[in-house]
Every structure is written in C-alpha cells, then in structure tokens.
Amino acid sequence: MSTMTAKRTRMSAEDRREQVLEAATRAFARTGYAGTSTDAVAREAGVSQPYVVRMFGTKLELFLAVFEGATDRIKAAFRAVLDAGPFDPEDDDDWARLGAAYTELLTDRDFLLVMMHGFAAGGDEAIGRLGRRCMGEIFEIVRGTGCTAEQATEFVSQGMLLNVLLAMRAPDHPEDSQALADMAGCAFGEEGLAAVADAS
C-alpha cells in the first residue's frame, strides 16, 4: 500500500523542475541575482543543493531560466489580447485591454521583482543579452497591434513606470508622498490600484 501511494505521489521530472523554478523565483525576488545562492533556492524548494545544480548547471543558468520565464509571461499575456480580436491602435479601449493584461501580471510581486532584478543585472553579459532580446520581443509584439514605434514606446514606458512604482511599494504607502501617490493614481488608475492592493 505504501509503495503504491509513493508511486502515485512521486513528482515527474517536469513537475519537479517547475517546483524549483517557482522556488527560485521567490528566492531571486527577495535577494536578486548576486545575493541568492543555489543553496538558498534549494532550501526554498525543499530539495538538495546538488539536485538544483544537476538540474540547471549553474546559478546563472537558473536565473536566466527564471528571468526568461517572467518575460515569457508578458509575451503570452499580450499575444492573448491580440489573438482575442481586432486591435485598433487609435482606440483607447484596446490599449486599456492590453494594459489590463499587464496589470494583472503585476499582482504577482515575485514575478515583478525577478524581472526588475534581471534588468538591473544587465551588466552581466549573459543576463544583459537575454534582457535585450526579451525586451525587443515584447516591443515587437506591441508593434504587432499596428501602432507606430512612438505609440509602442509610450506603452512600454508606462509599463516600466508601473514596475518602478510597485518595486518601491509606492501604492502601499501613499502617506509617504502625496506627489508619488498622485503619480501612482494616474499611472495605475482606480481599477489598477485596486488590483495591486488586493494582491499585497
């Protein structure tokens, strides 16, 4: 009976990989690339450090997988909006749909912080190269709406402002600065602020 139970509950290699990636996302979100060890990731995942190394090779390879996974989520969210129906780049409602898809992602703080750590660690050759490629791909998807380069740049810039405001927890502390609270209100809008507040 116990053997049968063990067989039923044993995780597949893919499930175990996902478990480690999720744990790595939490660990890197807290302390960034430089401040996180494979041992810290292993403790977070409930596995041994050699197991993490066997699975990913190096801390760099693990971080690259986590960072790319975060940007893949953005690309998938934007593609889903564009696949859902026609997009008019002159229609504010269509831009609002694309913006709402991004704001929904930002309710996952670990995802947000991993992405920010990845961009900040761009001085590392491999991380910088991946960050540039992924940002270019995101920009290309936004351009796929039929908008101009200027419109796409404005949209991506707005998203980066949201990232910075959330990274410093500006929406959580309006009492610290009325000016910053006003900025957060304008950047997120009422619905966006409510969404990230609920996730805090």
Backbone as JSON Lines, residues from 0, in Angstrom:
{"i":0,"aa":"M","n":[0.83,-1.21,0.0],"ca":[0.0,0.0,0.0],"c":[0.86,1.26,0.0]}
{"i":1,"aa":"S","n":[1.9,1.26,0.88],"ca":[2.75,2.42,0.96],"c":[3.52,2.64,-0.35]}
{"i":2,"aa":"T","n":[3.93,1.54,-1.0],"ca":[4.64,1.65,-2.27],"c":[3.74,2.24,-3.33]}
{"i":3,"aa":"M","n":[2.48,1.78,-3.36],"ca":[1.54,2.32,-4.33],"c":[1.3,3.8,-4.11]}
{"i":4,"aa":"T","n":[1.19,4.2,-2.84],"ca":[0.98,5.61,-2.52],"c":[2.17,6.44,-2.98]}
{"i":5,"aa":"A","n":[3.39,5.93,-2.74],"ca":[4.58,6.65,-3.15],"c":[4.62,6.84,-4.66]}
{"i":6,"aa":"K","n":[4.21,5.79,-5.39],"ca":[4.21,5.9,-6.85],"c":[3.2,6.94,-7.33]}
{"i":7,"aa":"R","n":[2.05,7.0,-6.64],"ca":[1.03,7.95,-7.05],"c":[1.45,9.39,-6.78]}
{"i":8,"aa":"T","n":[2.23,9.59,-5.69],"ca":[2.56,10.96,-5.28],"c":[3.92,11.43,-5.81]}
{"i":9,"aa":"R","n":[4.71,10.53,-6.42],"ca":[6.02,10.93,-6.92],"c":[5.85,11.94,-8.05]}
{"i":10,"aa":"M","n":[6.63,13.01,-7.97],"ca":[6.52,14.07,-8.98],"c":[7.3,13.69,-10.23]}
{"i":11,"aa":"S","n":[6.78,14.11,-11.36],"ca":[7.51,13.91,-12.6],"c":[8.7,14.87,-12.63]}
{"i":12,"aa":"A","n":[9.64,14.61,-13.53],"ca":[10.8,15.48,-13.65],"c":[10.38,16.89,-14.04]}
{"i":13,"aa":"E","n":[9.37,17.01,-14.89],"ca":[8.9,18.33,-15.31],"c":[8.25,19.07,-14.15]}
{"i":14,"aa":"D","n":[7.46,18.34,-13.34],"ca":[6.83,18.97,-12.17],"c":[7.89,19.43,-11.17]}
{"i":15,"aa":"R","n":[8.92,18.6,-10.99],"ca":[9.99,18.96,-10.05],"c":[10.75,20.19,-10.57]}
{"i":16,"aa":"R","n":[10.96,20.24,-11.88],"ca":[11.63,21.4,-12.47],"c":[10.81,22.66,-12.22]}
{"i":17,"aa":"E","n":[9.49,22.56,-12.41],"ca":[8.63,23.72,-12.17],"c":[8.66,24.14,-10.7]}
{"i":18,"aa":"Q","n":[8.71,23.15,-9.81],"ca":[8.78,23.45,-8.38],"c":[10.05,24.24,-8.07]}
{"i":19,"aa":"V","n":[11.17,23.82,-8.65],"ca":[12.44,24.51,-8.41],"c":[12.4,25.91,-9.02]}
{"i":20,"aa":"L","n":[11.83,26.05,-10.21],"ca":[11.74,27.37,-10.85],"c":[10.87,28.32,-10.03]}
{"i":21,"aa":"E","n":[9.78,27.82,-9.49],"ca":[8.92,28.66,-8.64],"c":[9.65,29.07,-7.38]}
{"i":22,"aa":"A","n":[10.38,28.13,-6.78],"ca":[11.16,28.46,-5.59],"c":[12.26,29.47,-5.92]}
{"i":23,"aa":"A","n":[12.9,29.28,-7.06],"ca":[13.96,30.2,-7.48],"c":[13.39,31.59,-7.73]}
{"i":24,"aa":"T","n":[12.2,31.66,-8.28],"ca":[11.56,32.96,-8.5],"c":[11.37,33.68,-7.17]}
{"i":25,"aa":"R","n":[10.9,32.97,-6.16],"ca":[10.72,33.6,-4.84],"c":[12.05,34.03,-4.25]}
{"i":26,"aa":"A","n":[13.06,33.16,-4.37],"ca":[14.37,33.48,-3.78],"c":[15.04,34.64,-4.49]}
{"i":27,"aa":"F","n":[15.06,34.62,-5.81],"ca":[15.67,35.72,-6.57],"c":[14.9,37.02,-6.39]}
{"i":28,"aa":"A","n":[13.59,36.93,-6.22],"ca":[12.79,38.13,-6.0],"c":[13.21,38.82,-4.7]}
{"i":29,"aa":"R","n":[13.54,38.04,-3.69],"ca":[13.92,38.61,-2.4],"c":[15.3,39.24,-2.43]}
{"i":30,"aa":"T","n":[16.28,38.55,-3.03],"ca":[17.67,38.99,-2.87],"c":[18.42,39.18,-4.18]}
{"i":31,"aa":"G","n":[17.75,39.11,-5.31],"ca":[18.38,39.38,-6.58],"c":[19.34,38.29,-7.02]}
{"i":32,"aa":"Y","n":[19.96,38.53,-8.17],"ca":[20.87,37.52,-8.72],"c":[22.13,37.38,-7.86]}
{"i":33,"aa":"A","n":[22.8,38.49,-7.57],"ca":[24.06,38.43,-6.84],"c":[23.88,37.91,-5.42]}
{"i":34,"aa":"G","n":[22.75,38.23,-4.8],"ca":[22.56,37.9,-3.4],"c":[21.89,36.56,-3.13]}
{"i":35,"aa":"T","n":[21.67,35.77,-4.16],"ca":[20.96,34.49,-3.99],"c":[21.88,33.34,-4.39]}
{"i":36,"aa":"S","n":[21.96,32.33,-3.54],"ca":[22.78,31.16,-3.84],"c":[21.9,29.99,-4.28]}
{"i":37,"aa":"T","n":[22.5,29.02,-4.92],"ca":[21.73,27.81,-5.28],"c":[21.3,27.08,-4.01]}
{"i":38,"aa":"D","n":[22.06,27.25,-2.94],"ca":[21.66,26.64,-1.66],"c":[20.37,27.27,-1.15]}
{"i":39,"aa":"A","n":[20.24,28.6,-1.29],"ca":[19.02,29.28,-0.85],"c":[17.83,28.81,-1.69]}
{"i":40,"aa":"V","n":[18.04,28.64,-2.98],"ca":[16.97,28.14,-3.85],"c":[16.58,26.73,-3.44]}
{"i":41,"aa":"A","n":[17.56,25.9,-3.15],"ca":[17.29,24.52,-2.75],"c":[16.46,24.47,-1.48]}
{"i":42,"aa":"R","n":[16.83,25.31,-0.51],"ca":[16.06,25.35,0.75],"c":[14.63,25.79,0.47]}
{"i":43,"aa":"E","n":[14.47,26.77,-0.39],"ca":[13.13,27.27,-0.72],"c":[12.3,26.19,-1.41]}
{"i":44,"aa":"A","n":[12.97,25.35,-2.21],"ca":[12.26,24.31,-2.96],"c":[12.08,23.03,-2.16]}
{"i":45,"aa":"G","n":[12.83,22.9,-1.06],"ca":[12.75,21.67,-0.27],"c":[13.49,20.51,-0.92]}
{"i":46,"aa":"V","n":[14.56,20.84,-1.66],"ca":[15.39,19.81,-2.3],"c":[16.84,20.08,-1.92]}
{"i":47,"aa":"S","n":[17.73,19.19,-2.34],"ca":[19.15,19.39,-2.03],"c":[19.79,20.35,-3.03]}
{"i":48,"aa":"Q","n":[20.87,21.0,-2.57],"ca":[21.59,21.92,-3.46],"c":[22.2,21.18,-4.65]}
{"i":49,"aa":"P","n":[22.78,19.99,-4.46],"ca":[23.3,19.27,-5.63],"c":[22.2,18.95,-6.66]}
{"i":50,"aa":"Y","n":[20.99,18.74,-6.18],"ca":[19.88,18.46,-7.1],"c":[19.61,19.67,-7.99]}
{"i":51,"aa":"V","n":[19.63,20.85,-7.39],"ca":[19.42,22.08,-8.17],"c":[20.53,22.23,-9.2]}
{"i":52,"aa":"V","n":[21.76,21.97,-8.8],"ca":[22.9,22.1,-9.72],"c":[22.81,21.07,-10.84]}
{"i":53,"aa":"R","n":[22.42,19.84,-10.51],"ca":[22.26,18.82,-11.56],"c":[21.19,19.23,-12.56]}
{"i":54,"aa":"M","n":[20.15,19.87,-12.07],"ca":[19.03,20.23,-12.93],"c":[19.35,21.42,-13.83]}
{"i":55,"aa":"F","n":[20.04,22.43,-13.29],"ca":[20.25,23.67,-14.05],"c":[21.71,23.98,-14.36]}
{"i":56,"aa":"G","n":[22.63,23.3,-13.73],"ca":[24.04,23.53,-14.01],"c":[24.66,24.59,-13.11]}
{"i":57,"aa":"T","n":[24.3,25.85,-13.33],"ca":[24.88,26.94,-12.55],"c":[23.78,27.88,-12.08]}
{"i":58,"aa":"K","n":[24.14,28.73,-11.13],"ca":[23.19,29.75,-10.68],"c":[22.79,30.65,-11.84]}
{"i":59,"aa":"L","n":[23.75,30.97,-12.71],"ca":[23.46,31.83,-13.85],"c":[22.4,31.19,-14.75]}
{"i":60,"aa":"E","n":[22.57,29.92,-15.07],"ca":[21.6,29.24,-15.93],"c":[20.21,29.21,-15.27]}
{"i":61,"aa":"L","n":[20.18,29.02,-13.97],"ca":[18.91,29.01,-13.25],"c":[18.26,30.39,-13.3]}
{"i":62,"aa":"F","n":[19.04,31.43,-13.07],"ca":[18.48,32.78,-13.12],"c":[17.98,33.11,-14.52]}
{"i":63,"aa":"L","n":[18.74,32.74,-15.54],"ca":[18.31,33.01,-16.9],"c":[16.98,32.33,-17.2]}
{"i":64,"aa":"A","n":[16.8,31.11,-16.69],"ca":[15.52,30.4,-16.91],"c":[14.38,31.12,-16.21]}
{"i":65,"aa":"V","n":[14.62,31.61,-15.0],"ca":[13.59,32.32,-14.24],"c":[13.27,33.66,-14.91]}
{"i":66,"aa":"F","n":[14.3,34.38,-15.31],"ca":[14.13,35.69,-15.93],"c":[13.39,35.57,-17.26]}
{"i":67,"aa":"E","n":[13.8,34.6,-18.07],"ca":[13.12,34.41,-19.36],"c":[11.68,33.97,-19.14]}
{"i":68,"aa":"G","n":[11.44,33.15,-18.12],"ca":[10.07,32.74,-17.81],"c":[9.18,33.92,-17.47]}
{"i":69,"aa":"A","n":[9.75,34.9,-16.77],"ca":[8.97,36.09,-16.42],"c":[8.6,36.89,-17.66]}
{"i":70,"aa":"T","n":[9.57,37.08,-18.56],"ca":[9.27,37.84,-19.77],"c":[8.36,37.04,-20.71]}
{"i":71,"aa":"D","n":[8.46,35.72,-20.67],"ca":[7.54,34.89,-21.47],"c":[6.09,35.11,-21.04]}
{"i":72,"aa":"R","n":[5.89,35.32,-19.75],"ca":[4.53,35.57,-19.26],"c":[3.96,36.86,-19.85]}
{"i":73,"aa":"I","n":[4.81,37.87,-20.0],"ca":[4.35,39.13,-20.6],"c":[3.98,38.9,-22.06]}
{"i":74,"aa":"K","n":[4.86,38.23,-22.77],"ca":[4.6,37.97,-24.19],"c":[3.31,37.18,-24.38]}
{"i":75,"aa":"A","n":[3.11,36.17,-23.55],"ca":[1.9,35.35,-23.66],"c":[0.65,36.18,-23.36]}
{"i":76,"aa":"A","n":[0.73,37.05,-22.35],"ca":[-0.43,37.88,-21.99],"c":[-0.79,38.83,-23.12]}
{"i":77,"aa":"F","n":[0.21,39.44,-23.72],"ca":[-0.04,40.37,-24.83],"c":[-0.57,39.64,-26.07]}
{"i":78,"aa":"R","n":[0.02,38.48,-26.36],"ca":[-0.46,37.72,-27.52],"c":[-1.91,37.3,-27.33]}
{"i":79,"aa":"A","n":[-2.28,36.95,-26.1],"ca":[-3.66,36.53,-25.84],"c":[-4.64,37.66,-26.14]}
{"i":80,"aa":"V","n":[-4.27,38.88,-25.79],"ca":[-5.14,40.03,-26.08],"c":[-5.27,40.22,-27.58]}
{"i":81,"aa":"L","n":[-4.15,40.13,-28.29],"ca":[-4.18,40.35,-29.74],"c":[-4.91,39.22,-30.46]}
{"i":82,"aa":"D","n":[-4.81,38.0,-29.92],"ca":[-5.5,36.86,-30.53],"c":[-7.0,36.9,-30.28]}
{"i":83,"aa":"A","n":[-7.41,37.66,-29.26],"ca":[-8.83,37.68,-28.88],"c":[-9.7,38.45,-29.86]}
{"i":84,"aa":"G","n":[-9.08,39.27,-30.69],"ca":[-9.89,40.02,-31.65],"c":[-9.12,41.18,-32.23]}
{"i":85,"aa":"P","n":[-9.75,41.93,-33.12],"ca":[-9.07,43.06,-33.77],"c":[-8.58,44.08,-32.75]}
{"i":86,"aa":"F","n":[-7.49,44.73,-33.08],"ca":[-6.92,45.76,-32.21],"c":[-6.74,47.02,-33.04]}
{"i":87,"aa":"D","n":[-7.36,48.09,-32.59],"ca":[-7.25,49.38,-33.27],"c":[-6.3,50.26,-32.46]}
{"i":88,"aa":"P","n":[-5.11,50.55,-32.98],"ca":[-4.14,51.34,-32.21],"c":[-4.58,52.76,-31.94]}
{"i":89,"aa":"E","n":[-5.69,53.18,-32.53],"ca":[-6.22,54.52,-32.24],"c":[-7.37,54.46,-31.24]}
{"i":90,"aa":"D","n":[-7.67,53.27,-30.74],"ca":[-8.79,53.08,-29.81],"c":[-8.25,52.94,-28.39]}
{"i":91,"aa":"D","n":[-8.58,53.87,-27.53],"ca":[-8.11,53.83,-26.14],"c":[-8.58,52.57,-25.42]}
{"i":92,"aa":"D","n":[-9.75,52.07,-25.76],"ca":[-10.26,50.86,-25.1],"c":[-9.38,49.65,-25.41]}
{"i":93,"aa":"D","n":[-8.87,49.57,-26.63],"ca":[-7.99,48.45,-26.97],"c":[-6.67,48.55,-26.21]}
{"i":94,"aa":"W","n":[-6.13,49.75,-26.09],"ca":[-4.92,49.92,-25.28],"c":[-5.2,49.58,-23.82]}
{"i":95,"aa":"A","n":[-6.39,49.91,-23.37],"ca":[-6.76,49.58,-21.97],"c":[-6.79,48.07,-21.77]}
{"i":96,"aa":"R","n":[-7.24,47.32,-22.78],"ca":[-7.25,45.85,-22.68],"c":[-5.83,45.32,-22.55]}
{"i":97,"aa":"L","n":[-4.93,45.86,-23.35],"ca":[-3.54,45.41,-23.3],"c":[-2.91,45.81,-21.97]}
{"i":98,"aa":"G","n":[-3.22,47.01,-21.5],"ca":[-2.69,47.45,-20.21],"c":[-3.22,46.63,-19.06]}
{"i":99,"aa":"A","n":[-4.5,46.25,-19.12],"ca":[-5.1,45.44,-18.05],"c":[-4.44,44.07,-17.97]}
{"i":100,"aa":"A","n":[-4.07,43.52,-19.13],"ca":[-3.39,42.22,-19.13],"c":[-2.06,42.31,-18.4]}
{"i":101,"aa":"Y","n":[-1.36,43.43,-18.59],"ca":[-0.08,43.61,-17.92],"c":[-0.28,43.87,-16.43]}
{"i":102,"aa":"T","n":[-1.25,44.69,-16.08],"ca":[-1.5,44.99,-14.67],"c":[-1.86,43.72,-13.91]}
{"i":103,"aa":"E","n":[-2.58,42.81,-14.56],"ca":[-2.93,41.54,-13.91],"c":[-1.66,40.76,-13.55]}
{"i":104,"aa":"L","n":[-0.67,40.78,-14.42],"ca":[0.59,40.1,-14.12],"c":[1.28,40.71,-12.91]}
{"i":105,"aa":"L","n":[1.16,42.01,-12.75],"ca":[1.87,42.71,-11.69],"c":[1.32,42.41,-10.3]}
{"i":106,"aa":"T","n":[0.18,41.71,-10.24],"ca":[-0.32,41.3,-8.93],"c":[0.56,40.2,-8.33]}
{"i":107,"aa":"D","n":[1.44,39.62,-9.15],"ca":[2.42,38.64,-8.67],"c":[3.73,39.39,-8.4]}
{"i":108,"aa":"R","n":[3.96,39.75,-7.17],"ca":[5.11,40.58,-6.82],"c":[6.44,39.89,-7.12]}
{"i":109,"aa":"D","n":[6.5,38.58,-6.92],"ca":[7.75,37.86,-7.19],"c":[8.12,37.96,-8.67]}
{"i":110,"aa":"F","n":[7.13,37.8,-9.53],"ca":[7.34,37.95,-10.97],"c":[7.91,39.33,-11.28]}
{"i":111,"aa":"L","n":[7.29,40.34,-10.71],"ca":[7.71,41.72,-10.95],"c":[9.16,41.92,-10.52]}
{"i":112,"aa":"L","n":[9.5,41.49,-9.31],"ca":[10.83,41.76,-8.78],"c":[11.91,40.98,-9.53]}
{"i":113,"aa":"V","n":[11.61,39.75,-9.94],"ca":[12.58,38.99,-10.73],"c":[12.89,39.73,-12.02]}
{"i":114,"aa":"M","n":[11.85,40.26,-12.65],"ca":[12.05,41.0,-13.89],"c":[12.93,42.23,-13.64]}
{"i":115,"aa":"M","n":[12.65,42.96,-12.58],"ca":[13.43,44.15,-12.26],"c":[14.88,43.79,-11.94]}
{"i":116,"aa":"H","n":[15.08,42.71,-11.16],"ca":[16.44,42.26,-10.86],"c":[17.17,41.87,-12.14]}
{"i":117,"aa":"G","n":[16.45,41.26,-13.07],"ca":[17.07,40.86,-14.33],"c":[17.56,42.05,-15.12]}
{"i":118,"aa":"F","n":[16.74,43.09,-15.23],"ca":[17.17,44.28,-15.95],"c":[18.33,44.97,-15.22]}
{"i":119,"aa":"A","n":[18.26,44.98,-13.89],"ca":[19.32,45.64,-13.11],"c":[20.65,44.89,-13.23]}
{"i":120,"aa":"A","n":[20.58,43.58,-13.46],"ca":[21.8,42.77,-13.57],"c":[22.31,42.71,-15.01]}
{"i":121,"aa":"G","n":[21.85,43.64,-15.83],"ca":[22.21,43.63,-17.24],"c":[23.69,43.83,-17.51]}
{"i":122,"aa":"G","n":[24.47,44.22,-16.5],"ca":[25.91,44.34,-16.67],"c":[26.57,42.99,-16.87]}
{"i":123,"aa":"D","n":[25.91,41.92,-16.39],"ca":[26.4,40.57,-16.69],"c":[26.11,40.29,-18.16]}
{"i":124,"aa":"E","n":[27.1,39.81,-18.89],"ca":[26.96,39.67,-20.34],"c":[25.77,38.8,-20.73]}
{"i":125,"aa":"A","n":[25.61,37.65,-20.08],"ca":[24.54,36.73,-20.45],"c":[23.17,37.28,-20.07]}
{"i":126,"aa":"I","n":[23.07,37.86,-18.88],"ca":[21.79,38.42,-18.43],"c":[21.41,39.62,-19.28]}
{"i":127,"aa":"G","n":[22.38,40.48,-19.57],"ca":[22.1,41.65,-20.4],"c":[21.65,41.25,-21.79]}
{"i":128,"aa":"R","n":[22.3,40.25,-22.37],"ca":[21.93,39.79,-23.71],"c":[20.5,39.24,-23.73]}
{"i":129,"aa":"L","n":[20.16,38.45,-22.71],"ca":[18.81,37.9,-22.63],"c":[17.79,39.02,-22.41]}
{"i":130,"aa":"G","n":[18.11,39.96,-21.53],"ca":[17.19,41.06,-21.27],"c":[16.91,41.88,-22.52]}
{"i":131,"aa":"R","n":[17.95,42.15,-23.29],"ca":[17.76,42.91,-24.53],"c":[16.91,42.16,-25.54]}
{"i":132,"aa":"R","n":[17.18,40.85,-25.66],"ca":[16.39,40.06,-26.6],"c":[14.92,40.03,-26.19]}
{"i":133,"aa":"C","n":[14.68,39.78,-24.91],"ca":[13.29,39.66,-24.44],"c":[12.55,40.99,-24.55]}
{"i":134,"aa":"M","n":[13.22,42.1,-24.21],"ca":[12.57,43.4,-24.33],"c":[12.27,43.71,-25.79]}
{"i":135,"aa":"G","n":[13.18,43.34,-26.67],"ca":[12.93,43.53,-28.1],"c":[11.74,42.73,-28.57]}
{"i":136,"aa":"E","n":[11.6,41.51,-28.07],"ca":[10.47,40.66,-28.47],"c":[9.15,41.21,-27.94]}
{"i":137,"aa":"I","n":[9.17,41.73,-26.72],"ca":[7.96,42.35,-26.17],"c":[7.56,43.56,-27.01]}
{"i":138,"aa":"F","n":[8.54,44.37,-27.35],"ca":[8.27,45.56,-28.16],"c":[7.71,45.16,-29.53]}
{"i":139,"aa":"E","n":[8.24,44.09,-30.09],"ca":[7.78,43.62,-31.39],"c":[6.32,43.17,-31.33]}
{"i":140,"aa":"I","n":[5.94,42.52,-30.24],"ca":[4.54,42.09,-30.08],"c":[3.63,43.31,-30.0]}
{"i":141,"aa":"V","n":[4.06,44.32,-29.23],"ca":[3.25,45.54,-29.12],"c":[3.14,46.21,-30.49]}
{"i":142,"aa":"R","n":[4.23,46.23,-31.24],"ca":[4.17,46.79,-32.6],"c":[3.22,46.0,-33.49]}
{"i":143,"aa":"G","n":[3.0,44.74,-33.14],"ca":[2.08,43.89,-33.9],"c":[0.64,44.36,-33.84]}
{"i":144,"aa":"T","n":[0.35,45.31,-32.97],"ca":[-1.0,45.89,-32.92],"c":[-1.26,46.78,-34.14]}
{"i":145,"aa":"G","n":[-0.2,47.1,-34.86],"ca":[-0.33,48.04,-35.98],"c":[-0.01,49.47,-35.58]}
{"i":146,"aa":"C","n":[0.45,49.65,-34.34],"ca":[0.74,51.0,-33.85],"c":[2.08,51.49,-34.38]}
{"i":147,"aa":"T","n":[2.37,52.74,-34.15],"ca":[3.66,53.32,-34.52],"c":[4.7,52.95,-33.46]}
{"i":148,"aa":"A","n":[5.96,53.14,-33.81],"ca":[7.03,52.91,-32.84],"c":[6.87,53.83,-31.63]}
{"i":149,"aa":"E","n":[6.4,55.05,-31.87],"ca":[6.21,56.01,-30.78],"c":[5.1,55.53,-29.83]}
{"i":150,"aa":"Q","n":[4.01,55.02,-30.39],"ca":[2.92,54.53,-29.55],"c":[3.37,53.32,-28.73]}
{"i":151,"aa":"A","n":[4.11,52.42,-29.37],"ca":[4.6,51.24,-28.66],"c":[5.57,51.63,-27.55]}
{"i":152,"aa":"T","n":[6.43,52.6,-27.84],"ca":[7.38,53.06,-26.83],"c":[6.66,53.68,-25.64]}
{"i":153,"aa":"E","n":[5.63,54.46,-25.91],"ca":[4.86,55.07,-24.82],"c":[4.2,53.99,-23.95]}
{"i":154,"aa":"F","n":[3.67,52.96,-24.61],"ca":[3.02,51.89,-23.86],"c":[4.02,51.14,-22.98]}
{"i":155,"aa":"V","n":[5.16,50.77,-23.56],"ca":[6.18,50.04,-22.8],"c":[6.72,50.92,-21.67]}
{"i":156,"aa":"S","n":[6.91,52.21,-21.94],"ca":[7.39,53.13,-20.91],"c":[6.43,53.19,-19.73]}
{"i":157,"aa":"Q","n":[5.14,53.19,-20.04],"ca":[4.13,53.2,-18.99],"c":[4.25,51.94,-18.13]}
{"i":158,"aa":"G","n":[4.47,50.82,-18.79],"ca":[4.64,49.57,-18.04],"c":[5.85,49.61,-17.13]}
{"i":159,"aa":"M","n":[6.95,50.17,-17.6],"ca":[8.15,50.26,-16.78],"c":[7.94,51.2,-15.59]}
{"i":160,"aa":"L","n":[7.15,52.25,-15.78],"ca":[6.81,53.13,-14.65],"c":[6.03,52.36,-13.59]}
{"i":161,"aa":"L","n":[5.09,51.53,-14.03],"ca":[4.33,50.71,-13.08],"c":[5.29,49.8,-12.31]}
{"i":162,"aa":"N","n":[6.25,49.21,-13.02],"ca":[7.22,48.33,-12.36],"c":[7.97,49.05,-11.24]}
{"i":163,"aa":"V","n":[8.45,50.25,-11.56],"ca":[9.24,51.01,-10.58],"c":[8.38,51.39,-9.38]}
{"i":164,"aa":"L","n":[7.16,51.84,-9.64],"ca":[6.27,52.23,-8.54],"c":[5.96,51.04,-7.64]}
{"i":165,"aa":"L","n":[5.74,49.88,-8.24],"ca":[5.45,48.69,-7.43],"c":[6.69,48.2,-6.69]}
{"i":166,"aa":"A","n":[7.85,48.25,-7.36],"ca":[9.07,47.77,-6.72],"c":[9.36,48.55,-5.44]}
{"i":167,"aa":"M","n":[9.05,49.87,-5.45],"ca":[9.28,50.67,-4.24],"c":[8.05,50.71,-3.32]}
{"i":168,"aa":"R","n":[7.02,49.93,-3.7],"ca":[5.78,49.83,-2.93],"c":[5.07,51.18,-2.78]}
{"i":169,"aa":"A","n":[5.16,52.01,-3.8],"ca":[4.51,53.32,-3.74],"c":[3.0,53.22,-3.52]}
{"i":170,"aa":"P","n":[2.27,52.3,-4.2],"ca":[0.82,52.23,-3.97],"c":[0.46,51.83,-2.54]}
{"i":171,"aa":"D","n":[1.38,51.13,-1.85],"ca":[1.11,50.68,-0.47],"c":[1.34,51.79,0.56]}
{"i":172,"aa":"H","n":[2.04,52.84,0.17],"ca":[2.43,53.87,1.15],"c":[2.14,55.28,0.62]}
{"i":173,"aa":"P","n":[0.87,55.57,0.35],"ca":[0.55,56.92,-0.16],"c":[0.86,58.02,0.86]}
{"i":174,"aa":"E","n":[0.96,57.63,2.14],"ca":[1.23,58.64,3.17],"c":[2.65,59.18,3.1]}
{"i":175,"aa":"D","n":[3.55,58.47,2.41],"ca":[4.94,58.92,2.35],"c":[5.14,60.14,1.46]}
{"i":176,"aa":"S","n":[4.32,60.24,0.43],"ca":[4.48,61.36,-0.51],"c":[3.19,61.54,-1.29]}
{"i":177,"aa":"Q","n":[2.56,62.69,-1.12],"ca":[1.33,62.95,-1.85],"c":[1.61,63.01,-3.36]}
{"i":178,"aa":"A","n":[2.77,63.58,-3.7],"ca":[3.12,63.67,-5.12],"c":[3.24,62.28,-5.74]}
{"i":179,"aa":"L","n":[3.91,61.36,-5.02],"ca":[4.06,60.0,-5.53],"c":[2.73,59.27,-5.55]}
{"i":180,"aa":"A","n":[1.89,59.54,-4.57],"ca":[0.55,58.93,-4.55],"c":[-0.25,59.39,-5.76]}
{"i":181,"aa":"D","n":[-0.12,60.67,-6.09],"ca":[-0.81,61.19,-7.27],"c":[-0.29,60.53,-8.54]}
{"i":182,"aa":"M","n":[1.03,60.35,-8.6],"ca":[1.63,59.69,-9.76],"c":[1.11,58.26,-9.89]}
{"i":183,"aa":"A","n":[1.1,57.52,-8.78],"ca":[0.62,56.14,-8.8],"c":[-0.84,56.08,-9.22]}
{"i":184,"aa":"G","n":[-1.64,57.02,-8.72],"ca":[-3.05,57.05,-9.1],"c":[-3.23,57.26,-10.59]}
{"i":185,"aa":"C","n":[-2.44,58.16,-11.16],"ca":[-2.51,58.43,-12.6],"c":[-1.99,57.24,-13.4]}
{"i":186,"aa":"A","n":[-0.92,56.63,-12.93],"ca":[-0.29,55.54,-13.68],"c":[-1.14,54.29,-13.69]}
{"i":187,"aa":"F","n":[-1.73,53.94,-12.54],"ca":[-2.49,52.7,-12.45],"c":[-3.97,52.88,-12.75]}
{"i":188,"aa":"G","n":[-4.52,54.03,-12.43],"ca":[-5.96,54.18,-12.48],"c":[-6.59,53.49,-11.28]}
{"i":189,"aa":"E","n":[-7.85,53.77,-11.03],"ca":[-8.51,53.21,-9.84],"c":[-8.55,51.69,-9.86]}
{"i":190,"aa":"E","n":[-8.92,51.11,-10.99],"ca":[-9.02,49.65,-11.07],"c":[-7.65,49.0,-10.89]}
{"i":191,"aa":"G","n":[-6.62,49.57,-11.51],"ca":[-5.29,49.01,-11.39],"c":[-4.77,49.08,-9.96]}
{"i":192,"aa":"L","n":[-5.01,50.21,-9.3],"ca":[-4.59,50.34,-7.91],"c":[-5.29,49.33,-7.03]}
{"i":193,"aa":"A","n":[-6.58,49.13,-7.28],"ca":[-7.35,48.15,-6.5],"c":[-6.79,46.75,-6.72]}
{"i":194,"aa":"A","n":[-6.43,46.43,-7.95],"ca":[-5.92,45.09,-8.25],"c":[-4.61,44.82,-7.54]}
{"i":195,"aa":"V","n":[-3.67,45.77,-7.58],"ca":[-2.38,45.52,-6.93],"c":[-2.52,45.62,-5.41]}
{"i":196,"aa":"A","n":[-3.48,46.4,-4.93],"ca":[-3.7,46.48,-3.48],"c":[-4.23,45.14,-2.95]}
{"i":197,"aa":"D","n":[-5.13,44.53,-3.69],"ca":[-5.68,43.23,-3.29],"c":[-4.63,42.15,-3.24]}
{"i":198,"aa":"A","n":[-3.59,42.29,-4.07],"ca":[-2.54,41.28,-4.13],"c":[-1.45,41.49,-3.09]}
{"i":199,"aa":"S","n":[-1.45,42.64,-2.44],"ca":[-0.38,42.95,-1.47],"c":[-0.5,42.1,-0.22]}
